[in-house]
Amino acid sequence: MEILVGIFLALGIAFSSTMIGFDKDRSFYPVIMIVISLIYVLFATMGDSSQTLIVEIGIAIVFQGIAVSGYKSSLWLVVLALAAHGIWDIFHGHFINNTGMPIWWPGFCSAYDITAALYLSWLLVSLANSAEADAKESVGT
């Protein structure tokens, strides 16, 4: 159930953000990635383990660095970060004992992250195809 909720929530946020125009700003998806990266830090804080908190902060910094790099260079890096975080969600519990994390979180977050990565990929390809069509059209006039 958590996987379906993650997929539908990601699609709902993605489609509504496109309809509203939030994702016209290139910072939109990098900011989402930064927020996503901090949720495990929140869970570590709730779990009350300093060691887990330090590890989760370190991992969050890596994902945040990729998100900022993607903002500054190519949003394809943000796609990579979202997809990688979705994969990380699947394996997270095998490497880190974060007692503050709900049992359903990995499935939900993985589904959300991968769906968001796929949507952003589609958006980037659509924009590239639209720009290419516009360029061909302006050359032909």
N, C-alpha and C positions, 0 to 999 in steps of 0.2 A: 504494500500500500504506500509506503514512504517513497518508493521509486516513482510511482504514478503521480504522487503529489509534487515531487521535485520536478518532474517533466512538465506538468501542467502549470506549475507556478512559474517556471522559467519561461515557458511560452507566453503565458499571460503578461508577465513583466516585459518581455521582449516585444511582443506585438503592441502592447499599449504604449510602450516607450517610443516605438516607431510612429504610431499614430499621433501621439502628443508632440513628438519632435525632440524628446530628450536625447535620443541617440544621434542627433545631428552634431552634437558637440563631441569631439573626439575623446574627451575625457570621461565620457559616460561609462563605457565598459572597463577602462582601467580602474576607475573608482569602485565599481562593483567588485572587481578582482581584489582590490585592497581590502574592502570590507569582508569579503569571503575569507581572505587569508587570516583575518583577525578573530574569527569565530572560535577556532581551536584555542586561541589564547584566552578567550573568555571562558571556555570550558575548563581550561587548566587552572584559571583563577578560582572557579567554582569548586574544582577538585582539591584545591588547597595543597598542591605539591609544588614547591619551589623549583625542583629539578625539572619537572614536566613543563612548568611555565617557561623556564629558560629555553628548553628545547623547542617548544611551540613558537616562542618569539623568534628564534633563529630561523625556523622554517618559514614563518610569516614574512620575515625580512627578505628572504629569497624570492618569494612570490610577489611581494611588493616591488622589488627591484625589477623583476621582469615586466610588471605592469607599467611602471614608470618608463622603462626603456621602450616599451611598446607605444606608449603615449608620445614619446619624443621621436620615435623613428617609424615603426610600422605596427599597425594594430594586429597584424598577424602574430606578433609576439604575445599579445593579449589572448588571442585564440589559443596559442600554445600553452599559456599559463592556465587558462580555464580548463583546458583538456587535461593538462598534467595534474592540476589540483583534483579533478574528478577521478583520475586514476589513483592519485595519492589517497583519496578518501577510502578507496576500496582496501588498500593495504595498511592504512594508518594504524589501526588497532593491533596489527602484528608487530609493529615496531615501537609504539609508544603506548604506555598505560595511562590514558587520560581519564581519570575516574569521574570527572565532571561532564563527560560527553554522554549524551543519551544514546541508548542502544540503537535507535532508529536513525541516528544522524548520518552515518557513513552512506547508507543507501540513498537517503534524501539528498544529501549534498552532492554525491557523485552524479546522480541523475540531473540535478539542477546545473551543475558545472558543465557537464558534457553537452547538455541541451543548449545552454547559453553559448558554448564554444561553437556548436554547429550553427546556431542562428547567426552569430557574429560572422562566421565564415560565409554563410549565404549572403549576408548583408554586404560584406566586402566584395564578393564576386559580383553581386548585382550592381554595386556602385561602379566597379571597374568596367563592367559590360556597358553600363549606361554612359560612362565617360568616353569609352571607345566609340560608341554609336554617335555621340554628340560630336566627337572629333571628326569622324568620317562624314557626318552630315555637313559640318562647317567647311570641310575641304571641298565638298561637292557643290557648294553654292557660289 
